[in-house]
Amino acid sequence: MDSTGSRQLHSFKEYKSLRTYLFLVFYPRTFIPFIKCVHTALHKFFFLQFSVTLRLRKIPVVSVDNALDKKIPFTPERVSTYLDFIHSLARPLGFCISSFKGKERVRIVSSLLDLLRACYENASHVYSFSMSTTDRPDYKKDSHFRLIHALDPHLMCVPSLHVAIMIMAWIYYRDVFRLPYFTEEETKHYTAQVFDSAKAITETVLYVKQHSVNCIPAAIYMMTVLLKDRFSIQDAVDFINCLFKESTDIPEETKKEINTYIHTMFERFLLEGKSEEDWTVPIKNWLTTYKAS
């Protein structure tokens, strides 16, 4: 990477996702990690889900709706943000690809793909035990929603992969931007962009009714296991506290209810997980006993 100095600060929106995808496919040293990641996503998310939809496999399905979900207004115009989550990984990766060279660039790309693959792999341990769904609106006025309803049978809500993947992106890129190549100003600037995307997309999964408030703490708990010391309890608490903080369409009292509920559920999973060798046990126990309200 170029030496630090008075470099211009960039917005990740300057970096086109398509160029990043083409690099992953056509650069020899990233092709195999990319294909492995795609294979895992297809096998552990799409194929697994459709195998149940097509009755090729029997896995119980639990409704995980919560009364708090109804207090969050359905906001279909936010769907583009919801669908942007993979691009939110690709744009900062494009920045890294253009900034780093050689082995360092390959390491950054491969490590991110490995973590993305691990998100799908880990979540599938829960999905294979019990799938989960919510009562989403039958809204098909928008082409984006028609695509979602066609490709997503909506059976893998807990834990939310949208939330898990965005937390992974925030923590992973935060580590990258803390490398000595970056100035303190650059570290703050670039990390904030990824954090803001993670926050916005996490909020949006509730606004577009693709998830329940129950799906978020399960995802956060999963990432404390997957990312271990990199994603601390304090990081998790700070992330929860930031949710809906600037939202103007939800009453302050409701924001507090949502915040408190997510904290409580996260702490429950965390405490139960301390006495279990298998991190999935607290979520599985909850899915077994939960009755949607």
Order of alpha helices (4+ residues) and beta strands (2+ residues): alpha-alpha-alpha-beta-alpha-alpha-alpha-beta-alpha-alpha-alpha-alpha-alpha-alpha-alpha
